[in-house]
Amino acid sequence: MVKKWWSARGPGWQRSIVFNAVGTVTTAVILIVVLVAKFRHGAWIIAVLVPSFIWLMRSIWLHYEDVRRQLTLNGAQVPRALQQHKVVVPIGGIHRGVLLALRYARSISDDVTAVIAEVDPREVEDVKAKWDTWGLGIPLKVLPSEYRSVTGPLLKYLDHLEWKVGFDQQLTIILPEFVPARWWHFFLHNQNALLLKLALYFRRRRDHRVPVVTDVPYYLSDADDVNRYPTGMKRSSPLGAGLLLALVVTAGGGAIMLLSQLRGWPVIVTEAAGLVGLAGIIALAALASLRSFIKG
């Protein structure tokens, strides 16, 4: 605060700087006395934590200053209009989500290329057979994949593509991605789009241009699944099963603890049953909160 008042020198700064200076000196004297008198009794923790917090806060402040410096309009120029727009659509197959991404790519550029890594030759042949019908006239390029990788061949293709397109041309990557109806369905599908997105975001290297990455989601509906179940039968969900299991664990722990007290079982059995019951109660509360959050 002393430094702030000395730099700003607003109304009443002389009085404020005196008060803050006295407070600074007093605090410093008390700190030195406490460190010397109580160093072995735990004061060393303060000597370590306070400088660590100061260093952390200063690092955060320097980061914000660096971001502000890079984003400021001082010295900036109005960017020139793009002359061309190159669009690449990575696909892993052909489905409705891919069709939406291809349509979007066609709407923003006439120079569109779809690429697919040759992880499974039979699947690639199936895509090529359907491409004339569903490809919307967009050329399809097959990328060889020696190690059955999806990300590696695409990044290598983009490295080569950056040297072919001019610096007045924008490079955009459009990622088709289907979104499951339930959150736990994400764990049942390959997350190639997510991994590819992360690889593109962290791909920034010197002398490499950063392309625009656009995600085109296709939301799966859960309404059709209702017709697969007979009337009166309800679908089970992981949350419902988890709630039931937590309820059983809580009841079981409570029952064992009660029997242990009535029949004089060893204390360790009572304590173990109590811990199991407590764990069940915590799990029950957490799952109930999660369920209400998802539904709400």
Secondary structure, 3 states (H helix, E strand, C coil): CHHHHHHHCCCCHHHHHHHHHHHHHHHHHHHHHHHHHHHHHCHHHHHHHHHHHHHHHHHHHHHHHHHHHHHCCCCCCCCCCCCEEEEEEECCCCCHHHHHHHHHHHHHCCEEEEEEEECCHHHHHHHHHHHHHHCCCCCEEEEECCCCCCHHHHHHHHHHHHHHCCCCEEEEEEEEEEECCCHHHHHHCCCHHHHHHHHHHCCCCCCCCCCEEEEEEEECCCHHHHHHCCCCCCCCCHHHHHHHHHHHHHHHHHHHHHHHHHHCCCHHHHHHHHHHHHHHHHHHHHHHHHHHHHHC
